[in-house]
Amino acid sequence: MARCIFHIDLDAFFVSVEQVLAPELKGRPVIVGGDPERRGVVASASYEARPFGIYAGMPLSRACRLCPQATFIRANFPRYREASNKFMTILADFSPYIEPLGIDEAYLDITGFEQPYGSPRQLALAMKERIYKELKFTASVGIATCKVEAKIASGLCKPDGLLEIAPDEERNFLNPLPVAKLPGVGRKTEQILKQLGVSTIGELANLPLGVVKSHLGTVGLILHSYANGIDKRKVETPADPKSFSQQITFAKDTLDRHFVEANLSQLCEELSAELRCQNKQARCVTLKLRYADFKTISHQLTLKEASNVNQVILTAALQLLGNVLGQRVEPIRLTCIRVSNLVGREKQLHLFGTEMGKLERLDKAIDQIRRKHGQAAVQRGKSYLS
């Protein structure tokens, strides 16, 4: 029996969450990311904003110049995580074989589970209908016999689409598509393929294996298989996460330590909130910096006691930053914070002092306020970018 794989992707997810809370934003250009008067990048843009050239990762200042009439909204990650959990719960009612990709998309293996619905297409329609009925989100679904084709299909039918590739139509579907549509083909790989005279997936599929390997190595052989519609990867349900990370690429390389610290504070807030949401605590904090010359360094610190307290994570991050800047002071392009060596929430009670307990209660209170009133309802002084 041929496998039946879904790739389902929520359309403009962050924007959709905000539009459910503020229906007057529907049909208008909306950009989630923050205040365009401050540094930051676009996290999500509504389909009404995209014709102006807006895309994820674009500096907010440029997005404002291209589409000044857009409504700009600060991202609310706890709210998005909550919506994502509801989305994944719905998917689990259609198949137990789910592989989430981020918070707004997933693969499903529905082989054999489509029978009560009559066909994979009918199951997909039922899934889309339920997502819209319960969450008011639209989703795009690609259906194929393997993961790579399902993902390409869902991307081609956005927004609110459904595209099914018949088992005997894989090559006909893939061949005319631009090679950049193939997952794993980035700008550098696309340039190499262009030099080889390859502009479509079909042309890559017909390229001799020796040529592919000599120019792209082992990765090229995988892409060659994908181009031929061959992808034997299984849909793998996730194990417990081993780490969480957040990063930001600055719109302009910076030497401003205050600015870097403020962004680190924001990243640590998001990470500590994620840890609390997952009932996890971290024993290790890692800081990664990428400089203007693209050299990347990372330093880590083991905490005396596992924690999900924002101030503990931030203190470790700032200590690591101070150590790094003491060794090399050059313009910074990207900063990333990762927490790892995760454990459950159980911990030894503190014998002396109540300061840590106060910080834990403060974090929980802030979490509750933000879930109810939004991320911007409470701002810590350190993460406020002036």
N, C-alpha and C positions, 0 to 999 in steps of 0.2 A: 504493500500500500504506500502510495506517495505521501510524504509529509504535507501537512497544511500549516503554514506559518503565517501569523499575523504580525505586522508592525503597526502599532497604533500610537498616534502622536496628537496631543492636544494642540489646538491652534492658538498661537499667540497667548500662551498660558498665563503669564503674569498679568497681561492686559485683561484677559478674560476674567480673572479673579476680581480685578478692580472694577470691571464693568458690571459684574453681578451685584457688587455693593453699591455702585453708582450707575444705574441704568441710563442716566442722561448722557453718559460717555459713549454709548453705543452709536456706531456710525460716524464717529469723529476720530480725527488723528490723536492717538494717545501714545505717550512714550513713558515707559517705566524705567527708572534709573536714578532720578534725583533732581536736584535744582540745577538748571543749566547755567546758573551764575557761578556755580562751584565746579571743581574738577570732578569728573566721573565719566562713566560710559553708559551707553544704552544697554539695558538688560533685555528689554522686549519692546516691540513696536506693533501697534495695531495695523491691520492691512490697509487702513485708510491713510496711514503715515508712510507706508513703504513706497508708494509711487513718487514721493519726494526724494527718494534715495536713502531713506533711513534704514539702518541695519544694526543688529546686535553687535556691540563692541565699538561702535562709533562714539567719539567724544560727544558729550552732551552739548557742549558749546557749538559744535558744528551742526548737530541735529537741530538746534534752535535756529541757527541761521538758515538752514534748508527749509524748515517748517515752523516758523514762529507762531503759527496759530495752533500748534499742538498743545495738548494738556500734558504737563510733566508731573509725574507722580514718583515719590520716593518708594523704593522697593520695600516690601513687608514680607520677609522670608518666613517668619513663623506662620503667617496666614497662608502662604503658598505651600508650606509643608503640610499643613492641616488639609488643604484641598487635595494635595497629592495623595495623602493617605486614603481619602475617600475614593479617589479615582482608582487606586490599586485594589481597594476592597471590592469595587464593582467588577473589575477584571477577574478577580479570583472566583467570582460566581460563574464565570464562563469556562475557565480552565485552571487547573492547579499548577500548570507549567508556565510560569511568568518570569521573565527576566527584565527587571526595570533598567532603563537607561536614563539616569538622571531622575527628575521628579515629574516629568510631563510626557514620558514616552516609555514604551515597553514592547518586547517581543512576547508573543504567546504561541505555544504549540497547541492547536485545537484539534489535532488529528484524532478522530473518533468522537469528539465532543460536539460535532456539528449535527449529528444525526437527529436530535430532538427538534432542530430548527429547519431541517430539510436540506440545507446546503451551507457551505461556509459564508456565502454572501448574505444569506438570511440571518445567520448568527451575527455577522458584523453589523448589519442594520439594527438588530435588536440591541447590540452593545452600544452603538452610537445613540440610539433612541433613549436608552436608560441613562447614559451619561448626561445627555441634554436635559432629560426630565428631572433628574436628581441634583445635578450640579450646574445646569445652564451653560455648559461648555460644549463647543463643537469639537469633533475629533476627525482626523483623517486616517484611513486604514488601508494598508497595502496587504494583499493576500498573494502568497506564492508558495513554492515548494521549498524555499530556503530563505535564510535570514537576509542575505544581501539584496535579493530581488524584492522582498517584501518592504525593506526600508526604502529602496529607490522608488517603489510604487507609491508609498504613502507620501513621499516628498513631491511626486509629480501631480498628485490629485488634491493638494491643498488649495484653499481651505475647505473643510467640511466635505471631503471627498471619499470615494471608495473605488479602488482599482484592483481588480483581480487578474492575475496572470495565470493562464491555463498551463497545466503541466507540460504540454507539448509546444508552448509558445515562448519559452524562455529566451532563446536566441533571437527570435524575431522581435521581441520586446527590447532586448538590450542593444542589439547591433547598431541602430541609428542614433543612440543617445550620445551626447558629448561625453568624453572620457572623464571629465571632471565630476560627472554625476555618480561615478563609482566610488563608494565609501573607501577611504584610504588614499585617494588621489588628491594630494594637496597641490599648492602652486608649484613647488619645486619639482614634484613628480610629473605634473602636467607639462612643465617646460621641457623636461627630458624627453617625454613621449612626443611632444611637438617636434623636437629636433629629429626624432626617428620617423617623422611623417605620420604620427598617430594622433587623430583628433576625435575619433569615435570609439566607443567600447568594442564594436565589431572589429575595428582595425587592430586593437590591442589583442583581442581574442585570436586573431590570425597571425600575430607576430611570432616568429620562431622562438622557442623557449630559450635557446642559447643566447639570442640577442637580448631578451628580457632580463635574463640573469646577469649578463655582463654589464648591463647599464643600471639595473635596479636591485640586484642581489636577491636574497631570499624573499624579501617583501614583494618584489616584482613577480615572483612565481605565484604567490598568493593572489595578487591582483589579476594575474593571467587566468587563474582558475575561476575567480569571480566573474571575469569578463565572459567566460564560457558557460556561465550559469551553474558552476559547481561550487557549492558551499555546504560542507557536511557538519558545520558547527551545530551543536544542540542548543536548544533553549535551556539555559541553566538558571535554576532558582538561586537567589543570592544567599550566601552564608552570612553569618554575623559580620558586620563591618569591622575591619582591623584598624581603620583610621578615618578621620574626617579632615578635610582641608578647605581653605578658602584663600583665594588670591585676587589681586587686582593689578592690572597693567595701567600705569599712569598715562594720561593723554600726552604728557610732556615729561621727559626725563628730569629728575629733580634732585637738588642738594638740600632741600628744605627739610630739616630733621623734624620740625614740628608737624609738617604736613604728613611725613611718613608715619610718625607716631600716631597721628589722628586716624589715619587709614588702618594701621595695625589695631588700634582700639576697636574700630568698627568690625574688622575681621574677627577679632577675638570675641566680641559680643555675639556674632552670628554662630561661631563655633561652640561657644559655651551653651548657647540656647539649643543648638542641635544636640549636644551631649545630654542636656536635661530632657529634651524631648524623647531621646532614645533610652533614657534611664541608664546612661553610661558615664563613666569617669575616666580621665586620661592620666597616665603616669608620665608621658613624655611629650614635650613641646618642641617643634622644629620650625626654625625660621629659614626661609629661602629668599635670597635677593638675586635679582638679575640686573646687571649694570648696562649702561648705554652701549658698551661694546659687546653685549650679549654674553659675557662671562657670567656664570651662575655659581653661587656658593650656597652652602646650607650648613647651619649649626644647630645642634639640639641640646636640650637640657632635660634631665630626669628630675621630676618633682619629688619632694620628700614624701608626699602622700598623694595618692590619686585624687583628682578633683574635677568638678565641672563648674566651679565658681569662676565667674568672669574675671574678677580681680586677680585671682591666682594665675590664670592663663595669661592675662595681659602683663602681669609683673614679669613672668618668665620671658615673654616675647620681647619686652622692652630691655630686659637684661641681655638677651641675645643680640638685639639690635645695637646696644651700646658696645658690646664686645666686637661686633663686626665693624662698626664705624671707627672704632679705635685702631683697626688694622688697615682699613681702606676707605677713604672718603672720595667717592666719585659719583657722578650722576646715576641715580637709581631708576630703572625702567619698570621693574615688576617686584612686588613683594607677596609672599605667600606664607601662611601659617598652617601647620599641620599638627594635629594631636593624635597620638597613637598609644599603643600598649593599653588598650581599653579594658576596663573591668566593669562589673555591675555596680549598682548604686550602694551596695552594702559597704559600710566603713566603720572603723573603730570610733567610738565616741571620744570627744575631746575631754581630757581630764582638767585642763587649765584654760581659763578664759572662755569668753563667748563671742569673740570678734568674728570667727569663722562662721558661727551660726547666724550672726547678724547679716553677714554678706550673703549667705545662702538664702535667707528669707528675703533680702532685698532683690536678689536675682529672680526669685519666684514671683514676687510682687510685680516686678517690671514685665516679666513674661505674661502675666495675666492681663495687665493693662494694655500691652501691645496686641495681644490676641483680640481684645475687645474693641480697641480704639485705633489700632494701627501702629506701625513702627515709629512714626514721628511723634506719637503722643508723649513719649518720654525720651529725652536725649541725655546721655552722659556727657559731661563737660569735655572729657578727653577726646571723644569721637566727633564733636561738633566742629565741622570744618569752616572756619571763618575766613 
